[in-house]
């Protein structure tokens, strides 16, 4: 089947892809029972399993060590010595955050300005439809053995599948692993992600007083926990905005495709003259250096606050670390830094919530070559090799469990997708182009291995 014929098949399948993506987006599959009913995740898992069963896979649901459900499946081709490709995605999504900041209902797929809006439309339910549309376009003409795993707790960072994979290594073993949870430099500009930062999430707490004290009667000599916390957090970046944690190197350089500052400002929705943090190029600070973000602070809200000194305050922090930095050593360094920065004799404690490994992909094998050729054919332009500031700790687990497998990071996300934030969306042409690229990859990779 020619690339032209495959493109026509993909285009004919796009109305179905939109319908099924709408069904998935409508399921509020946030893997946090404190916020959303776990039945929603189960319904999403069943829906995904049914779709892959219809695509010829023998599927089942497996419980992972964190209590979530993963969809597992396999499909054999007639040629016994054909290579095996594992397709990965996840059906769980981030919480919608503030509903009033969405231009459309977060759990209703809505078309606006040529894009499809909804939580999970890109990350990563759009990735699921990328896989399914590629498989449907190929039909029975798939010259590789296939496996699929779609997990249900990736966004929570609880490590369910990371623990499951080593314990069930043979079940998921493959020659090439397509991780459909990244994306391109821009709509219509194909890319393979070759670098991911790892992560460290911690909660830092400051205890300064046994109880609230009147700010007029005691303010001045008595320590204020919230002010102390602000002082501690202020030591984590320097005047230029570079992350400065004792023991964590911050001078890395990115050697792949650049990320022009003007394009970054546009992607981030910043004004053309907005100051960008850090020294060096954007790609250096985004993909090759650590970055500390304050995710949240527990303290008295403005409305309802009183004239009192806060006895305690805490913050949740996210540290991203590039390949080459051990995240466990970074977690220890961050904890030590925070405690050492405690002012005025206040007590500072640190709880490490989650740690994820950074990842750097090998790119010299036949699967990578086949994927880059497929992307170039699908998009009609050269392929870039990019880093990603986000983290997918599972990639390191895959690399350690299957050292001979090639790991390919691609997907339907791009900067306008606004993943993890209000108004997440996907460009339908990206689903179509990436589905075509994946179909071409599966066909060509299988043929080259024959």
C-alpha positions as CSV (number, residue, x, y, z in Angstrom):
1,X,0.0,0.0,0.0
2,X,1.5,3.4,-1.0
3,X,1.9,6.4,1.3
4,X,-0.8,8.1,-0.8
5,X,-3.3,5.3,-0.2
6,X,-2.5,5.3,3.6
7,X,-3.0,9.0,3.8
8,X,-6.5,8.6,2.1
9,X,-7.4,5.9,4.6
10,X,-6.3,8.1,7.6
11,X,-8.3,11.0,6.3
12,X,-11.4,8.8,5.9
13,X,-10.9,7.6,9.5
14,X,-10.7,11.1,11.1
15,X,-14.5,11.5,11.7
16,X,-14.4,8.3,13.7
17,X,-11.3,9.5,15.5
18,X,-13.1,12.7,16.6
19,X,-16.1,10.7,17.8
20,X,-14.0,8.4,19.9
21,X,-11.8,11.1,21.2
22,X,-15.0,12.9,22.3
23,X,-16.1,9.8,24.2
24,X,-12.8,9.5,25.9
25,X,-12.6,13.2,26.8
26,X,-16.1,13.0,28.4
27,X,-14.7,10.4,30.9
28,X,-13.2,12.4,33.8
29,X,-10.3,9.9,34.3
30,X,-8.3,11.8,36.8
31,X,-6.5,9.1,38.8
32,X,-7.0,10.9,42.2
33,X,-10.0,9.5,44.2
34,X,-9.9,12.6,46.4
35,X,-11.1,14.7,43.4
36,X,-12.9,12.3,41.0
37,X,-14.7,9.0,41.3
38,X,-12.4,6.0,40.4
39,X,-15.2,4.6,38.3
40,X,-14.4,7.1,35.6
41,X,-10.9,5.7,35.2
42,X,-12.3,2.2,35.1
43,X,-14.7,3.2,32.4
44,X,-11.9,4.8,30.4
45,X,-9.8,1.6,30.7
46,X,-12.7,-0.6,29.5
47,X,-13.4,1.8,26.6
48,X,-9.7,1.7,25.5
49,X,-9.5,-2.1,25.9
50,X,-12.6,-2.5,23.7
51,X,-11.1,-0.3,21.0
52,X,-7.9,-2.3,20.8
53,X,-9.9,-5.5,20.9
54,X,-11.8,-4.3,17.9
55,X,-8.4,-3.6,16.2
56,X,-7.4,-7.2,16.5
57,X,-5.7,-7.3,19.9
58,X,-6.2,-9.8,22.6
59,X,-6.6,-7.4,25.5
60,X,-7.1,-7.5,29.3
61,X,-7.0,-5.2,32.2
62,X,-4.2,-5.6,34.7
63,X,-3.9,-3.9,38.2
64,X,-0.7,-2.1,38.7
65,X,1.0,-1.8,42.2
66,X,-0.5,1.6,42.8
67,X,-4.1,0.3,42.4
68,X,-4.7,1.7,38.9
69,X,-5.6,-0.3,35.8
70,X,-3.5,-0.7,32.7
71,X,-4.8,-2.0,29.4
72,X,-2.5,-4.7,28.0
73,X,-2.8,-6.3,24.6
74,X,-1.0,-8.3,21.9
75,X,-1.5,-9.0,18.2
76,X,0.7,-11.4,16.2
77,X,1.5,-11.1,12.5
78,X,2.0,-14.2,10.2
79,X,5.8,-13.9,10.1
80,X,7.2,-15.5,13.2
81,X,10.6,-13.8,13.0
82,X,9.1,-10.3,12.6
83,X,10.1,-7.7,15.1
84,X,7.8,-6.7,18.0
85,X,6.7,-3.1,18.5
86,X,5.1,-2.0,21.8
87,X,2.7,1.0,21.6
88,X,2.4,3.1,24.8
89,X,-0.1,5.8,25.9
90,X,-2.1,6.7,29.0
91,X,-5.8,7.4,29.5
92,X,-5.6,9.2,32.8
93,X,-5.5,13.0,32.7
94,X,-4.6,16.0,34.8
95,X,-7.3,17.7,36.8
96,X,-9.0,20.5,34.9
97,X,-8.0,23.2,37.4
98,X,-10.3,26.2,37.4
99,X,-13.3,25.5,35.2
100,X,-14.0,29.3,34.7
101,X,-10.6,29.6,33.0
102,X,-11.6,27.2,30.2
103,X,-13.1,28.7,27.0
104,X,-15.1,25.4,26.6
105,X,-16.3,22.8,29.0
106,X,-13.2,20.8,30.0
107,X,-14.7,17.4,29.7
108,X,-16.6,18.0,26.4
109,X,-14.6,17.9,23.2
110,X,-15.3,21.2,21.5
111,X,-14.0,22.5,18.2
112,X,-12.9,26.1,18.1
113,X,-10.5,27.9,15.7
114,X,-9.7,24.7,14.0
115,X,-8.6,22.9,17.2
116,X,-10.3,20.3,19.4
117,X,-10.5,21.5,23.1
118,X,-10.9,19.3,26.1
119,X,-8.9,17.8,29.0
120,X,-6.8,15.0,27.6
121,X,-7.4,15.9,24.0
122,X,-3.7,15.9,23.5
123,X,-2.2,14.4,26.6
124,X,-2.7,11.6,26.1
125,X,-6.1,10.5,24.8
126,X,-5.1,12.1,21.5
127,X,-2.1,9.7,21.6
128,X,-4.5,6.7,22.0
129,X,-6.4,7.8,18.9
130,X,-3.1,8.3,17.0
131,X,-2.3,4.6,17.7
132,X,-5.8,3.4,16.8
133,X,-6.1,5.4,13.6
134,X,-2.7,4.2,12.4
135,X,-3.7,0.6,13.0
136,X,-7.1,1.0,11.4
137,X,-5.4,2.5,8.3
138,X,-3.1,-0.5,8.0
139,X,-5.9,-3.0,8.6
140,X,-4.4,-6.5,8.3
141,X,-1.3,-5.2,6.5
142,X,1.0,-5.0,9.6
143,X,4.3,-6.8,9.2
144,X,5.3,-6.7,12.8
145,X,4.1,-8.3,16.0
146,X,2.3,-5.7,18.2
147,X,1.9,-5.2,21.9
148,X,0.1,-2.3,23.6
149,X,0.0,-0.9,27.1
150,X,-2.2,2.1,28.1
151,X,-1.7,3.0,31.7
152,X,-4.1,4.8,34.1
153,X,-1.9,6.8,36.5
154,X,0.9,8.5,34.6
155,X,-0.2,12.0,35.6
156,X,-0.2,11.2,39.3
157,X,3.4,10.1,39.4
158,X,2.6,7.1,41.6
159,X,4.8,4.8,39.6
160,X,2.2,2.1,39.0
161,X,3.5,1.0,35.5
162,X,7.1,1.7,36.5
163,X,6.8,-1.0,39.1
164,X,4.7,-3.3,36.9
165,X,7.1,-3.5,33.9
166,X,10.1,-5.1,35.6
167,X,7.8,-7.7,37.3
168,X,6.2,-8.6,34.0
169,X,9.1,-8.1,31.7
170,X,8.3,-10.8,29.2
171,X,4.7,-9.7,28.8
172,X,5.8,-6.3,27.4
173,X,9.2,-7.2,25.8
174,X,9.7,-5.6,22.4
175,X,12.3,-4.6,19.8
176,X,10.9,-1.1,19.5
177,X,8.8,0.9,21.9
178,X,6.7,3.8,20.6
179,X,5.9,6.2,23.5
180,X,3.0,8.3,22.1
181,X,3.2,11.0,24.8
182,X,5.4,13.8,23.4
183,X,5.0,15.8,20.2
184,X,6.4,18.2,17.7
185,X,8.1,21.6,17.7
186,X,5.0,23.2,16.2
187,X,1.9,22.1,14.2
188,X,3.2,20.6,10.9
189,X,6.8,20.4,12.1
190,X,7.8,16.8,12.8
191,X,10.1,15.9,15.6
192,X,11.4,13.0,17.6
193,X,12.0,13.7,21.3
194,X,15.4,12.4,22.4
195,X,15.8,13.9,25.9
196,X,13.5,14.1,28.9
197,X,14.2,15.8,32.2
198,X,13.7,13.8,35.4
199,X,11.7,15.2,38.4
200,X,11.8,15.5,42.1
201,X,8.6,16.6,43.9
202,X,8.9,17.7,47.6
203,X,6.8,19.4,50.2
204,X,8.7,21.8,52.5
205,X,7.2,22.9,55.8
206,X,8.2,25.7,58.1
207,X,7.1,25.6,61.7
208,X,7.8,28.9,63.6
209,X,5.3,29.2,66.4
210,X,3.0,26.9,68.5
211,X,-0.1,28.9,67.5
212,X,-1.2,32.1,65.8
213,X,-0.1,35.4,67.4
214,X,-1.6,38.9,67.1
215,X,0.6,40.8,64.6
216,X,0.2,44.0,66.6
217,X,1.2,42.5,70.0
218,X,3.9,40.1,68.8
219,X,4.8,41.1,65.2
220,X,8.5,42.1,64.9
221,X,10.4,40.0,67.4
222,X,8.3,36.8,66.8
223,X,9.1,34.8,63.7
224,X,6.5,34.5,60.9
225,X,6.4,31.1,59.3
226,X,5.1,32.4,55.9
227,X,7.8,35.1,55.7
228,X,10.4,32.4,56.6
229,X,9.0,30.2,53.8
230,X,9.2,33.0,51.3
231,X,12.8,33.6,52.4
232,X,13.7,29.9,51.9
233,X,12.1,29.8,48.5
234,X,13.9,32.9,47.4
235,X,17.2,31.1,47.7
236,X,16.3,28.6,44.9
237,X,16.8,31.1,42.0
238,X,19.4,33.8,41.5
239,X,18.9,37.3,40.1
240,X,19.0,36.1,36.5
241,X,16.4,33.4,37.3
242,X,18.7,30.4,37.1
243,X,17.9,27.6,39.5
244,X,20.5,27.6,42.2
245,X,20.5,24.5,44.4
246,X,23.7,23.6,46.2
247,X,25.0,20.3,44.7
248,X,22.9,20.3,41.5
249,X,24.8,21.5,38.4
250,X,23.2,24.2,36.5
251,X,25.5,24.9,33.5
252,X,24.4,22.3,30.9
253,X,24.3,23.0,27.2
254,X,21.8,21.6,24.7
255,X,23.4,20.1,21.5
256,X,20.3,19.4,19.5
257,X,17.9,21.6,17.6
258,X,17.6,25.1,19.0
259,X,14.5,26.7,20.4
260,X,14.5,30.4,19.2
261,X,13.6,32.8,22.0
262,X,11.0,34.5,19.8
263,X,9.3,31.3,19.2
264,X,9.4,30.3,22.9
265,X,7.7,33.7,23.8
266,X,5.0,33.1,21.2
267,X,4.5,29.5,22.3
268,X,4.2,30.6,26.0
269,X,1.9,33.5,25.2
270,X,4.4,36.1,26.3
271,X,4.9,39.5,24.8
272,X,7.7,39.9,22.3
273,X,9.8,41.9,24.8
274,X,9.1,39.7,27.8
275,X,12.2,38.9,29.9
276,X,13.1,35.2,29.8
277,X,14.7,33.7,33.0
278,X,18.1,32.2,33.1
279,X,21.4,32.6,31.3
280,X,22.2,30.9,28.0
281,X,19.9,29.8,25.3
282,X,16.3,28.8,25.8
283,X,17.1,25.2,24.8
284,X,19.8,25.2,27.5
285,X,17.6,26.3,30.3
286,X,14.6,24.2,29.1
287,X,16.2,20.9,28.2
288,X,19.7,20.8,29.7
289,X,19.5,22.4,33.1
290,X,17.5,22.1,36.3
291,X,14.4,24.1,36.9
292,X,12.6,24.7,40.2
293,X,8.9,25.5,40.2
294,X,6.7,26.3,43.2
295,X,3.6,24.4,42.5
296,X,1.5,25.4,45.5
297,X,1.6,27.1,49.0
298,X,-0.5,26.3,52.0
299,X,-1.0,29.6,53.9
300,X,-3.9,31.8,54.9
301,X,-5.9,33.1,51.9
302,X,-6.2,36.8,51.3
303,X,-10.0,36.7,51.8
304,X,-10.6,35.8,55.4
305,X,-7.1,36.4,56.6
306,X,-6.5,38.1,60.0
307,X,-3.9,40.3,61.6
308,X,-1.9,37.3,62.9
309,X,1.5,35.7,62.5
310,X,1.3,32.3,60.7
311,X,2.7,29.6,62.9
312,X,3.3,27.2,60.0
313,X,3.4,27.3,56.2
314,X,4.3,24.8,53.5
315,X,4.9,24.6,49.8
316,X,5.0,21.9,47.2
317,X,8.0,22.1,44.9
318,X,8.8,20.5,41.5
319,X,12.4,20.2,40.4
320,X,13.2,19.1,36.9
321,X,16.7,17.7,36.3
322,X,18.3,17.0,32.9
323,X,19.9,13.7,31.8
324,X,23.2,13.2,33.6
325,X,21.9,14.4,36.9
326,X,20.9,11.6,39.4
327,X,17.4,12.6,40.6
328,X,18.0,10.8,44.0
329,X,21.1,12.9,44.6
330,X,19.2,16.0,43.5
331,X,16.4,15.2,46.0
332,X,18.9,14.9,48.8
333,X,20.6,18.2,47.7
334,X,17.3,20.0,47.5
335,X,16.3,18.8,50.9
336,X,19.6,19.8,52.4
337,X,19.5,23.2,50.7
338,X,16.0,24.0,52.0
339,X,16.8,23.1,55.6
340,X,20.1,25.0,55.5
341,X,18.3,28.1,54.2
342,X,16.0,28.2,57.3
343,X,16.1,31.8,58.8
344,X,15.5,32.9,62.4
345,X,15.8,29.5,64.0
346,X,12.5,28.2,62.4
347,X,12.2,24.5,61.9
348,X,12.2,23.3,58.3
349,X,11.2,19.8,57.3
350,X,11.1,18.2,53.8
351,X,9.0,15.3,52.5
352,X,10.0,13.8,49.2
353,X,6.8,12.9,47.3
354,X,8.1,11.5,44.0
355,X,11.3,11.0,42.1
356,X,11.5,10.3,38.3
357,X,14.6,9.5,36.2
358,X,15.7,11.6,33.3
359,X,16.1,9.9,29.9
360,X,18.2,10.2,26.8
361,X,17.4,8.1,23.8
362,X,19.8,6.3,21.6
363,X,19.1,7.3,18.0
364,X,21.3,5.1,15.7
365,X,19.2,2.0,15.3
366,X,16.9,0.9,12.5
367,X,13.7,1.8,14.3
368,X,14.7,5.4,14.8
369,X,15.7,5.6,11.1
370,X,12.4,4.1,10.1
371,X,10.5,6.5,12.3
372,X,12.3,9.6,11.0
373,X,11.8,8.5,7.4
374,X,8.1,8.0,8.1
375,X,7.7,11.4,9.8
376,X,9.5,13.1,6.8
377,X,7.1,11.4,4.4
378,X,4.0,12.2,6.4
379,X,4.9,15.8,6.9
380,X,6.9,16.5,3.8
381,X,9.7,18.2,5.6
382,X,12.8,17.3,7.6
383,X,12.6,16.0,11.2
384,X,14.0,17.7,14.2
385,X,15.4,16.0,17.3
386,X,14.2,17.8,20.4
387,X,14.4,17.7,24.1
388,X,11.4,18.0,26.4
389,X,11.4,19.7,29.7
390,X,8.7,17.3,31.1
391,X,9.3,13.9,32.5
392,X,8.3,10.4,31.6
393,X,10.1,8.2,34.2
394,X,8.7,5.1,32.6
395,X,11.2,5.6,29.7
396,X,14.1,4.9,32.0
397,X,12.4,1.8,33.3
398,X,11.9,0.6,29.7
399,X,15.5,1.2,28.9
400,X,16.7,-0.6,32.0
401,X,14.3,-3.6,31.5
402,X,14.9,-3.9,27.8
403,X,18.4,-2.6,27.1
404,X,18.3,-3.8,23.5
405,X,15.0,-2.1,22.6
406,X,14.8,1.2,20.7
407,X,12.6,3.8,22.5
408,X,10.9,6.3,20.2
409,X,9.2,9.3,21.7
410,X,6.6,10.9,19.4
411,X,3.0,12.2,19.6
412,X,0.3,14.7,18.9
413,X,1.3,17.4,21.5
414,X,2.9,20.7,20.6
415,X,3.2,24.0,22.3
416,X,-0.3,25.3,21.4
417,X,-1.8,22.2,23.0
418,X,-1.4,23.8,26.5
419,X,-1.2,20.4,28.2
420,X,-1.7,20.4,32.0
421,X,-3.3,23.8,31.9
422,X,-6.8,25.1,31.2
423,X,-7.8,25.1,27.5
424,X,-5.9,22.0,26.5
425,X,-6.4,21.2,22.9
426,X,-5.2,19.2,20.0
427,X,-4.8,20.1,16.3
428,X,-6.7,17.4,14.4
429,X,-4.2,17.6,11.5
430,X,-1.5,16.5,14.0
431,X,-3.6,13.3,14.9
432,X,-3.9,12.6,11.2
433,X,-0.3,13.3,10.3
434,X,1.1,11.3,13.3
435,X,-1.2,8.4,12.6
436,X,0.0,8.3,9.0
437,X,3.6,8.5,10.3
438,X,3.1,5.7,12.7
439,X,1.4,3.5,10.0
440,X,4.3,4.2,7.7
441,X,6.8,3.4,10.5
442,X,5.1,0.0,11.3
443,X,5.0,-1.0,7.6
444,X,8.6,0.1,6.8
445,X,10.2,-1.2,10.0
446,X,8.6,-4.6,9.5
447,X,9.7,-4.7,5.8
448,X,13.2,-3.6,6.6
449,X,13.5,-6.4,9.2
450,X,12.4,-9.1,6.8
